[in-house]
Amino acid sequence: MENNKKDGRIRKNIQIGNTVEIVQKNHQRSGELTEGIVKKLLTNSPNHPHGIKVQLETCVVGRVKNVLI
């Protein structure tokens, strides 16, 4: 993982307003990433093995792979 990215599997790394890369449910096989700004955190647990689920400002929902700094 590059130095300018944080792990998206840990909830405390993600805050509303952060720019993140997510993978949407229908893109899990291809691994296609979507970049956007976090509007809402949907996962309540402190960590998740596949990434914290968020909703972006564009209303797209997916699991965070990278938090961009």
C-alpha positions in Angstrom: 0.0 0.0 0.0 1.3 3.4 -0.9 2.3 5.9 1.8 -0.4 8.4 0.9 -3.3 6.0 1.6 -4.8 4.7 4.8 -6.4 1.2 5.4 -10.1 1.2 4.6 -10.8 -1.8 6.9 -10.4 0.3 10.1 -13.3 2.6 10.9 -11.3 5.2 12.8 -9.3 5.9 9.6 -12.5 7.1 7.9 -14.4 10.3 8.6 -17.2 12.1 6.9 -15.7 14.4 4.2 -12.7 12.1 3.5 -11.9 11.3 -0.1 -11.9 7.5 -0.5 -11.7 4.7 -3.1 -14.5 2.2 -2.7 -15.5 -1.0 -4.5 -19.3 -1.3 -5.2 -21.1 -4.6 -4.7 -21.5 -5.2 -8.5 -17.8 -4.4 -9.1 -16.3 -6.8 -6.4 -15.2 -9.4 -9.0 -13.4 -6.9 -11.2 -12.1 -4.8 -8.3 -13.1 -1.6 -10.1 -12.6 1.4 -7.7 -14.8 4.4 -7.5 -13.4 7.6 -5.9 -15.6 10.0 -3.9 -16.3 11.9 -0.7 -17.8 10.1 2.3 -21.3 11.3 3.2 -22.2 8.6 5.7 -20.6 5.6 7.5 -22.8 2.5 7.3 -20.7 0.0 9.2 -20.8 0.3 13.0 -18.1 -2.1 14.0 -14.5 -0.8 14.6 -13.1 -2.9 11.7 -14.3 -5.1 8.8 -12.2 -7.6 6.8 -13.6 -6.4 3.4 -13.7 -2.7 4.2 -16.0 -0.3 6.0 -19.2 0.3 4.1 -19.9 3.9 3.3 -22.2 6.1 1.3 -20.6 8.7 -0.9 -22.0 12.2 -1.6 -23.2 10.8 -5.0 -25.3 8.3 -3.0 -23.1 5.4 -4.3 -22.6 2.7 -1.6 -19.5 0.5 -1.3 -16.7 -0.8 0.9 -13.7 1.5 1.4 -10.4 0.1 0.0 -8.3 3.2 0.5 -8.6 6.5 2.3 -6.8 9.1 0.3 -4.7 11.7 2.2 
